[in-house]
């Protein structure tokens, strides 16, 4: 058995997980970072501070549920595997993981936050087999709206290459901004979804694409105009999510034309939205993970560490 402890200290969630990839077993604990009511996020310095406070408690809670000791320690080191990808908050998890590995005398394995999201989504969707073959993935969250080609590595990990993205606002940013203008708590995804489910209409917007990349900044402007005209909040919420769905629909079609026949996986916190899942499942039949493995987590980090040990 190769059990791995994985740590992920992303912009809004402190996460730890135990995983044995061969046995397809995972235990995880996580906690959102506190965001002051009415605020639209955290400064990196505040995120680092909260991670330092929360991580020891998260690991202690996780240890109570781990069936086996760790044989390696893994952590998210940066957002993506591209030059210049860096966020200070990831240093908290990476530093703790390296310290633990050194003290315990076990290997340390570094991955990216995006790789962890993709691996967690594969596990949550019951498609761990994807990690051993080429496939397509979408990573859709507050910081990314990326179309990816994913390939296995000889070391047992995966490499993710961005082939299309949002050219401006990311889907999660758009959802949080529209949620903010409607007075919803941050992060706004769950509340905006519930509000949208009460709408009386559905919408069929056209989202511009360029070389498979989408643009979402105009959607925020349209939602602001709807609010100024007195459009009910539920209709604005539904319009926003239908726009995100239309963008992902167009990007998926472009990606499948470029890479026909490859399996398709959707990852990231935005993909826990039931309206988006239903739309994309009907259109493309891709694989989705439940919210516990689509929102920020350390499960994918631990799974990759276990595979790469």
Secondary structure, 3 states (H helix, E strand, C coil): CCEEEEEEECCCEEEEEEEECCCCEEEEEEEECCCCCCCCCCCHHHHHHHHHHHHHHHHHHHHCCCCCCCCEEEEEEECCCCCCCCCCCHHHHHHHHHHHHHHHCCEEEEEEHHHHHHHHHHHHCCCHHHHHCCEEEEEECCCCEEEEEEEECCCCCEEEEEEEEECCCCHHHHHHHHHHHCCCCCCCHHHHHHHHCCCCCCCCCCCCEECCEECCHHHHHHHHHHHHCCCCHHHHHHHHHHHHHHHHHHHHHHHHHHCCCCCEEEECHHHHCHHHHHHHHHHHCCEECCHHHHCCCCHHHHHHHHHHC
